[in-house]
Amino acid sequence: MYRVRFGDGYGAAMNDTKGASTADRTVPRDPSRFEDRFAARATGIKSSAMRDLMSLSERPEIISLAGGFPDTESFPAEVYEEVWRAVASDHRASSLQYGPTEGLVELREAICRLMAEDGMIAQPDGVLVTAGGQQAIALAIRTFIDPGDIVIAEGPTYPGAVPTLTTYQARVIHIPIDSHGMSIDLLEEQLDLLAAQGQKPKLIYTIPNFHNPGGVTMARHRRERLVALAADRDVLLVEDNPYGPVRYEGESLPSLWELDGGAGGVIYLSTFSKILAPGMRIGWVAAPAPILRKMNLGKQAIDLCSSTMSQRFILEYLRRIDWREHVGRLNAIYRSRRDAMLAALDQHFPGEATWTRPEGGLFVWATLPEYIDTGELLARAIERHQVAFVPGEAAFLDGQGRNSMRLNFSGAREDVIAEGVARIGAAIEAMIDLQRALGGGR
Ligand SMILES: Cc1ncc(COP(=O)(O)O)c(C=O)c1O
């Protein structure tokens, strides 16, 4: 498996301690001696392949289409300086101080205004500021999931949610997606099946806009059906929406939060990572008050409060800058990069492959012939072609996705994307040739 090979390479470098005396102390005498002491939640945790792969992008010879990096180069230097200067002069002491667990009230008010611009009604008391969207997911899961509890998620689902779901030992049932998002027919069938066994999921976790990694957007009629179905079956929806404003084609669709109309059936998660910068590590949750109180306690246990410095930066940024203008600039960049990726896929991927055509977000999801294992392909692609992507299996908890891959187009220039896709195409062709030589495949 690619992760082992990758780890081996790094392990070899790290263990090369010839002549090093102090470094020896950091290498356990017997690494296995900790095994029987780890908590079950630490033993069962499955790494996000995405995190493992991120360090690859630092190796200059590798073209990485694996990460999910927004473009931060385009953030104007003068704005960055101006905003920090304002934080330093007007909020020096408070930005260096602890803040309330729920987040600064001015920021929660600003978040409510952002949500209102997209048709969502929320009150500052109903918002919890988090350390990125990732912490919002973790808080939602830890608030509801005991070991063995059922979570429904799209298949594929966000690879970064995989370690969270395994940490809390959720039993995840995937519902397939197509070009209109999660299949609500299959969801309904699954809910019926579970009900017949006397079971019910605790949560339905979904990414309706520009799915990561699927690249698809849930159609309006499916959103309406999903909200109605979840209400009918009394199952909470967790709507993860980091990419809503990152749309460069087509019309915005109502969020599940909006469609729920304040009925309390949706926990809404979002983040400043994609509309401002992931380095801020600021996201948020909007949820009914009793849920938010529990999540607040969970956050107290983890980190007391999110960075007040980042919160102040965001407030000063929002005060000075039309954030939609910045997102508009980003969207123009991403659109052009997406087009470059789609053109390169047309040119370099085999006829049997299919891929999504996202109207926004950062990712394309490609599906290859069934006999190609993208974990093996990744090892070959890194070793022989110096290119990386996220293998599909990283987006499932049940071993599916072996012939799929996630490709990121936001983090590289058009020419680099074209070259990266060409290299992956060459790696695929080599695997197809091998398969043919062995008498299988096409
Ligand atoms: C679907 C989804 N949810 C959550 C996150 C986490 O966002 P953040 O960087 O704000 O932690 C990401 C990041 O890529 C994402 O794609």
Ligand as a Chemical Component Dictionary entry (heavy atoms), coordinates in Angstrom:
data_LIG
# 
_chem_comp.id                   LIG 
_chem_comp.type                 NON-POLYMER 
_chem_comp.pdbx_formal_charge   0 
_chem_comp.three_letter_code    LIG 
# 
loop_
_chem_comp_atom.comp_id 
_chem_comp_atom.atom_id 
_chem_comp_atom.alt_atom_id 
_chem_comp_atom.type_symbol 
_chem_comp_atom.charge 
_chem_comp_atom.model_Cartn_x 
_chem_comp_atom.model_Cartn_y 
_chem_comp_atom.model_Cartn_z 
_chem_comp_atom.pdbx_ordinal 
LIG C1 C1 C 0 -15.557 19.179 3.055 1  
LIG C2 C2 C 0 -14.581 19.834 3.961 2  
LIG N1 N1 N 0 -14.901 20.027 5.248 3  
LIG C3 C3 C 0 -14.057 20.595 6.109 4  
LIG C4 C4 C 0 -12.810 21.027 5.688 5  
LIG C5 C5 C 0 -11.867 21.599 6.710 6  
LIG O1 O1 O 0 -11.737 22.953 6.555 7  
LIG P1 P1 P 0 -10.761 23.815 7.467 8  
LIG O2 O2 O 0 -9.540  24.075 6.659 9  
LIG O3 O3 O 0 -11.524 25.050 7.733 10 
LIG O4 O4 O 0 -10.487 23.051 8.720 11 
LIG C6 C6 C 0 -12.424 20.850 4.369 12 
LIG C7 C7 C 0 -11.092 21.259 3.931 13 
LIG O5 O5 O 0 -10.618 20.971 2.875 14 
LIG C8 C8 C 0 -13.344 20.251 3.473 15 
LIG O6 O6 O 0 -13.040 20.056 2.199 16 
# 
loop_
_chem_comp_bond.comp_id 
_chem_comp_bond.atom_id_1 
_chem_comp_bond.atom_id_2 
_chem_comp_bond.value_order 
_chem_comp_bond.pdbx_ordinal 
LIG C1 C2 SING 1  
LIG C2 N1 SING 2  
LIG C2 C8 DOUB 3  
LIG N1 C3 DOUB 4  
LIG C3 C4 SING 5  
LIG C4 C5 SING 6  
LIG C4 C6 DOUB 7  
LIG C5 O1 SING 8  
LIG O1 P1 SING 9  
LIG P1 O2 DOUB 10 
LIG P1 O3 SING 11 
LIG P1 O4 SING 12 
LIG C6 C7 SING 13 
LIG C6 C8 SING 14 
LIG C7 O5 DOUB 15 
LIG C8 O6 SING 16 
# 
